[in-house]
Amino acid sequence: MNIRYKCRLSTDVLAKAAEELNEPEDNVKRLAAIDLLRRTFESSSEGLQLYRSDDAFLLRFLRARKFDQERSLALLKNYHKQRVDWKDLFCKVNQPILLKDILEAGCVHGIPKAGRNGSSLIIGLPGKVKNMLLIDFVALLFVSIEKLLEDEEMQIHGLTVIHDMAYVDFRFATQMGPRVAKRFLGLMQECLPVRIKSINMINEPRIFDVVFSVVQPFLKEKTKQRLRVLGKDFPKLLDVIDPINLPLTYGGSAPELDPSAWKSRIIGEEESV
């Protein structure tokens, strides 16, 4: 039996959801929107099966597209098409224990509610592990964002991203060809039900310009507006992240990143030993 969603948002967060996302404050209207999205998907999914059909899951897609039914449906369909079409990626997404090595190396960290605007924070370090596969990094990003999305306040406040490019070498960079770039950005821009507030690239290597020239044609205008290439200008990170939540490495006052904490969140205490 499907347990219906009950709103437990604080008054302030609910007001923000209503103002910025057009979310109904009346739960009956919210549930009606969820039911409509579910019915429309089931009647027009072209054979796709819902990965999850519960209210909380579907609500993410409505929030990500400001309760616009048509845009929410397109996002939901894209999510499911990616799960079917990109099997080698989602094999790892569905079994995050396969990503244990790069989790232990601290290639991706999730920090809830670390942004100045209440957003959560993802810090990615692509290439940190020698001979690292790009698909593994993308899978871990996907898993980490979905883990953060379990907190519904994050669905409203959004996500701030830092990509530390210091470890990106020629071998890693050459994995990002046009086909892969299009697929990767399609995943992040048109599949995940997340509000990206800011993307900050730091410590870019010389080869970054080559990589960016491959990626740029597939960036949506909204993504371009949120993208900042900062080099070593770490003080600009403080525009979007409070220093108490930013590790010392990047000019904040928070402790250095602890890979074991996020690994436990992703694969659980028992599996991480």
C-alpha positions in Angstrom: 0.0 0.0 0.0 1.3 3.4 -1.0 1.6 5.7 2.1 0.6 9.1 1.0 3.0 12.1 1.4 2.5 14.3 4.4 4.2 17.7 4.4 6.7 18.2 7.3 8.4 21.2 5.9 8.9 24.2 8.3 6.7 27.2 7.7 9.6 29.2 6.2 10.7 26.4 3.8 7.1 25.8 2.7 6.7 29.5 2.0 9.9 29.4 -0.1 8.6 26.3 -2.0 5.3 28.1 -2.7 7.0 31.3 -3.8 9.8 29.9 -5.9 8.5 26.5 -7.0 4.7 27.1 -7.2 4.2 24.3 -4.7 0.7 24.1 -3.3 0.6 24.7 0.4 -2.5 22.6 0.6 -1.5 19.0 0.8 -4.7 17.8 -1.0 -3.7 19.9 -4.0 -0.1 18.7 -3.8 -1.2 15.1 -3.8 -3.5 15.8 -6.8 -0.5 17.1 -8.7 1.5 14.0 -7.8 -1.4 11.7 -8.9 -1.7 13.5 -12.2 2.0 13.2 -12.9 1.9 9.4 -12.1 -1.2 8.8 -14.3 0.2 10.8 -17.2 3.5 9.0 -17.1 1.8 5.6 -16.9 -0.4 6.4 -19.9 2.3 7.9 -22.1 5.5 6.2 -21.0 6.0 4.1 -24.1 6.8 0.9 -22.2 8.9 2.5 -19.4 8.2 1.3 -15.9 8.4 3.7 -12.9 11.6 3.0 -11.0 9.7 4.2 -7.9 6.0 5.1 -7.8 5.8 6.6 -4.3 4.7 10.2 -3.7 8.1 11.4 -2.3 9.9 10.2 -5.4 7.5 11.8 -7.9 7.4 15.0 -5.8 11.1 15.6 -6.6 10.3 16.0 -10.3 7.5 18.4 -9.7 9.7 20.6 -7.5 12.6 20.5 -10.0 10.3 21.9 -12.7 8.2 24.3 -10.5 5.1 22.1 -10.6 4.8 22.5 -14.4 3.2 19.2 -15.3 4.5 19.1 -18.9 8.1 19.9 -17.9 8.0 17.5 -14.9 6.7 14.7 -17.1 9.6 15.3 -19.6 12.1 15.2 -16.8 10.6 12.0 -15.3 10.6 10.3 -18.7 14.2 11.4 -19.4 15.2 9.9 -16.0 13.7 6.6 -16.9 15.1 6.5 -20.4 18.6 7.1 -19.1 18.2 4.2 -16.7 17.2 1.9 -19.6 19.7 3.3 -22.2 22.9 3.7 -20.2 23.0 0.3 -18.6 26.8 0.3 -17.9 26.4 3.5 -15.9 23.3 2.4 -13.9 24.8 -0.9 -13.1 27.2 1.0 -10.9 24.5 3.5 -9.7 22.3 0.6 -8.6 25.3 -1.1 -6.9 27.3 1.7 -5.3 29.6 -0.9 -3.6 31.2 -1.1 -7.0 32.3 2.5 -6.5 33.9 1.8 -3.1 37.5 2.5 -4.2 36.8 6.0 -5.5 34.6 6.7 -2.5 37.4 5.7 -0.2 39.7 8.0 -2.1 37.3 11.0 -1.6 36.5 11.6 -5.2 33.0 12.9 -4.3 31.8 14.4 -1.1 28.3 15.5 -0.2 27.7 18.1 2.5 24.0 18.8 3.3 23.0 22.4 3.7 26.5 23.9 3.4 25.6 26.7 0.9 24.7 30.2 1.9 21.3 29.9 0.4 20.5 26.7 2.3 21.6 24.5 -0.6 23.6 21.3 -0.2 27.1 21.0 -1.5 28.8 18.4 -3.7 32.6 18.5 -4.0 34.0 16.4 -6.9 37.6 15.6 -7.6 37.6 13.9 -11.0 40.8 11.9 -11.7 42.0 11.7 -8.1 42.5 8.0 -8.5 45.1 6.9 -11.0 43.5 5.5 -14.2 40.1 6.5 -13.0 37.2 5.8 -15.3 35.0 8.8 -16.1 31.9 6.6 -16.0 32.7 5.7 -12.4 33.0 9.4 -11.4 29.7 10.2 -13.2 28.0 7.3 -11.5 29.2 8.4 -8.1 28.0 12.0 -8.7 24.6 10.6 -9.6 24.5 8.4 -6.5 25.6 11.2 -4.3 23.1 13.7 -5.6 20.3 11.2 -5.2 21.4 10.6 -1.6 21.2 14.3 -0.9 17.8 14.5 -2.6 16.4 12.2 0.2 16.3 15.4 2.3 13.3 17.2 0.8 14.6 20.6 1.9 17.5 20.1 -0.5 14.9 19.7 -3.3 13.8 23.2 -2.5 17.1 24.9 -1.6 19.0 23.3 -4.4 22.6 22.2 -4.9 25.9 24.0 -5.1 28.8 22.2 -6.9 32.5 22.5 -6.7 34.6 20.6 -9.2 38.3 20.5 -8.2 40.1 19.8 -11.4 43.6 19.5 -10.0 43.9 15.8 -10.7 42.6 15.9 -14.3 45.4 14.6 -16.6 45.5 13.9 -20.3 44.3 10.3 -19.9 41.2 11.3 -17.9 40.4 14.3 -20.1 40.4 12.3 -23.3 37.6 10.2 -22.0 35.3 13.2 -22.4 34.6 13.1 -26.1 31.6 14.8 -27.7 29.4 11.7 -27.5 30.2 11.2 -23.8 29.9 14.9 -23.0 26.4 15.1 -24.6 25.3 12.0 -22.6 26.8 13.2 -19.3 25.3 16.7 -19.6 22.0 15.2 -20.7 22.1 13.2 -17.5 22.8 16.1 -15.2 20.7 18.8 -17.0 17.6 16.8 -18.2 17.4 13.8 -16.0 18.2 14.5 -12.3 15.4 16.3 -10.4 17.7 18.8 -8.8 18.0 22.6 -8.8 21.6 23.5 -9.5 22.3 26.9 -7.9 26.0 27.3 -8.7 28.8 25.2 -10.4 32.3 26.3 -9.5 35.4 25.0 -11.3 38.7 25.4 -9.5 42.3 24.3 -10.0 41.8 23.8 -13.8 44.8 22.3 -15.6 46.1 23.5 -18.9 44.1 20.8 -20.7 40.9 22.2 -19.3 40.4 24.5 -22.2 40.3 21.5 -24.5 37.8 19.7 -22.4 35.6 22.8 -22.0 35.6 23.2 -25.8 34.1 19.7 -26.1 31.6 20.3 -23.3 30.4 23.8 -24.1 28.1 23.1 -27.1 26.0 20.8 -24.8 25.6 23.3 -21.9 22.1 24.8 -21.6 21.9 28.5 -21.2 20.8 28.2 -17.6 23.8 26.0 -16.8 26.1 28.5 -18.4 24.7 31.3 -16.2 25.5 29.2 -13.1 29.0 28.1 -14.2 32.0 29.9 -12.7 35.6 29.1 -13.6 37.7 30.3 -10.7 41.1 28.8 -11.0 42.8 29.4 -7.6 40.6 32.3 -6.7 39.1 30.5 -3.7 37.7 33.6 -1.9 35.0 33.7 -4.6 33.7 30.4 -3.2 32.7 32.3 -0.2 30.1 34.0 -2.3 28.1 30.8 -2.3 29.4 28.8 0.7 29.7 30.0 4.3 33.4 29.7 5.4 32.3 27.5 8.4 31.1 24.9 5.9 34.1 25.2 3.4 37.2 23.0 4.1 40.5 24.7 4.9 41.9 23.5 1.6 39.6 25.9 -0.2 39.9 28.9 2.1 37.2 28.1 4.6 37.4 27.2 8.3 35.8 23.7 8.2 37.9 20.6 8.9 39.4 18.8 5.9 37.1 16.4 4.0 36.7 12.9 5.6 36.0 10.3 2.8 34.8 7.7 5.3 31.8 9.8 6.4 30.3 10.1 2.9 31.3 6.5 2.0 29.2 5.3 5.0 26.2 7.4 3.8 26.4 5.9 0.3 27.1 2.2 0.9 26.3 1.8 4.6 28.4 1.0 7.6 28.3 -2.8 7.1 29.3 -2.8 3.5 32.1 -0.1 4.0 34.2 -2.3 6.3 
